[in-house]
Amino acid sequence: MRAVNIKHSLLLLVTAIIWGVAFVAQSVGMDYVGPFTFTCARSLIAGAVLLPYLALRRHRGRSKPSSCASRRDLWLGGLCCGLFLALASSFQQLGIQFTTVGKAGFITAFYIILVPVLGLCWGRRCGLNIWIGVALALAGLYLLCITEGFSIQRGDLMVFICALLFSGHILVIDHFAQRADGVTMACIQFFTCGLLCAVPMLIFERPALSQLCAAWLPVLYAGVLSSGVGYTLQIIGQRGMNPTVASLILSLESVVSVLAGLVFLGQRLSLREGIGCLLMFCAIVLAQLPSRPAASDF
């Protein structure tokens, strides 16, 4: 069981790295297309990327026969995940226009605080080491976000709403991951997200093929790696994992976003921000340490 947890933790870590670099792609992509166009395109590409794999798996007979109940959970889970993903991604893409790449990454990572708080509404508790990890992560985010005076601006508020929605996305995945095939559910969520974002795209934006061609690299990265690979790995890796621990590992994307901003956009880290990154890393390691099991814990 411990080996399985390590494997799932590594999958979530890879996901966090992919997502951290994706903040750069999302920022660059906004130079060519609107936020809803970007989200719609990346989601439809992500769903299309998974279709050949699903077809090949079905051809080889690796798909398990599903009952009426499991098919219902599969579609309900995919649609619910797609709805949360569409809302969260749209707010993130809108907000990233008015804030920096690194700051967007850190504010998004506030879902590590929101997941256990929302879990309390269902009477769930976490071990002490996880709560200490959450406290360390919060301190790290404080040092990373609040530099020369923090003010909630339009972009910051939009990204914070995104963090709230992503915490709901994590809890929805936690509910359905044990009941449905993860890759198929991911495919359904991508097409749901893409179709939902197509509505405001057609209403508020004027997408053109030439714009998408100009933004081909960031759109492909976001669609194939960040969405197609990243969100699928999240669903697979989160299966059987404590959702609060999963959120702490995934929050490493905020640290990766700073490093990606440094490498690709020339953004430099201050000493204060470096200490914040260190606290985030300590929080993630602490959350992985074994704790005394409790019947009422996750």
CORUR-V981491 format. One record per residue. RES is the residue in one small letter. SS is DSSP state (~ for helix, > for strand, _ for the rest). PSI is psi as a letter, one per 40 degrees, with the letter a starting at -180 (999 if undefined). Layout:
# CORUR-V981491
RES/SS/PSI  RES/SS/PSI
This chain:
# CORUR-V981491
m/_/d  r/~/d  a/~/d  v/~/d  n/~/d  i/~/d  k/~/d  h/~/d  s/~/d  l/~/d  l/~/d  l/~/d  l/~/d  v/~/d  t/~/d  a/~/d  i/~/d  i/~/d  w/~/d  g/~/d  v/~/d  a/~/d  f/~/d  v/~/d  a/~/d  q/~/d  s/~/d  v/~/d  g/~/d  m/_/e  d/_/e  y/_/d  v/_/i  g/_/i  p/~/d  f/~/d  t/~/d  f/~/d  t/~/d  c/~/d  a/~/d  r/~/d  s/~/d  l/~/d  i/~/d  a/~/d  g/~/d  a/~/d  v/~/d  l/~/e  l/~/d  p/~/d  y/~/d  l/~/d  a/~/d  l/~/d  r/~/d  r/~/d  h/~/d  r/_/e  g/_/f  r/_/e  s/_/h  k/_/h  p/_/h  s/_/i  s/_/i  c/~/d  a/~/d  s/~/d  r/~/d  r/~/d  d/~/d  l/~/d  w/~/d  l/~/d  g/~/d  g/~/d  l/~/d  c/~/d  c/~/d  g/~/d  l/~/d  f/~/d  l/~/d  a/~/d  l/~/d  a/~/d  s/~/d  s/~/d  f/~/d  q/~/d  q/~/d  l/~/d  g/~/d  i/_/e  q/_/d  f/_/e  t/_/i  t/_/i  v/~/d  g/~/d  k/~/d  a/~/d  g/~/d  f/~/d  i/~/d  t/~/d  a/_/e  f/_/e  y/~/e  i/~/d  i/~/d  l/~/d  v/~/d  p/~/d  v/~/d  l/~/d  g/~/d  l/~/d  c/_/d  w/_/e  g/_/f  r/_/i  r/>/i  c/_/i  g/_/i  l/~/d  n/~/d  i/~/d  w/~/d  i/~/d  g/~/d  v/~/d  a/~/d  l/~/d  a/~/d  l/~/d  a/~/d  g/~/d  l/~/d  y/~/d  l/~/d  l/~/d  c/~/d  i/_/g  t/_/c  e/_/f  g/_/h  f/_/h  s/_/h  i/_/h  q/_/i  r/~/d  g/~/d  d/~/d  l/~/d  m/~/d  v/~/d  f/~/d  i/~/d  c/~/d  a/~/d  l/~/d  l/~/d  f/~/d  s/~/d  g/~/d  h/~/d  i/~/d  l/~/d  v/~/d  i/~/d  d/~/d  h/~/d  f/~/e  a/_/d  q/_/e  r/_/e  a/_/i  d/_/h  g/~/d  v/~/d  t/~/d  m/~/d  a/~/d  c/~/d  i/~/d  q/~/d  f/~/d  f/~/d  t/~/d  c/~/d  g/~/d  l/~/d  l/~/d  c/~/e  a/~/d  v/~/d  p/~/d  m/~/d  l/~/d  i/~/d  f/~/e  e/_/i  r/_/g  p/_/i  a/_/i  l/~/d  s/~/d  q/~/d  l/~/d  c/~/d  a/~/d  a/_/f  w/~/d  l/~/d  p/~/d  v/~/d  l/~/d  y/~/d  a/~/d  g/~/d  v/~/d  l/~/d  s/~/d  s/~/c  g/~/d  v/~/d  g/~/d  y/~/d  t/~/d  l/~/d  q/~/d  i/~/d  i/~/d  g/~/d  q/~/e  r/_/h  g/_/e  m/_/i  n/_/h  p/~/d  t/~/d  v/~/d  a/~/d  s/~/d  l/~/d  i/~/d  l/~/d  s/_/e  l/_/e  e/~/d  s/~/d  v/~/d  v/~/d  s/~/d  v/~/d  l/~/d  a/~/d  g/~/d  l/~/d  v/~/d  f/~/d  l/~/e  g/_/e  q/_/h  r/_/i  l/_/h  s/_/i  l/~/d  r/~/d  e/~/d  g/~/d  i/~/d  g/~/d  c/~/d  l/~/d  l/~/d  m/~/d  f/~/d  c/~/d  a/~/d  i/~/d  v/~/d  l/~/d  a/~/d  q/~/e  l/_/i  p/_/i  s/_/i  r/_/h  p/_/i  a/_/i  a/_/d  s/_/e  d/>/i  f/_/999
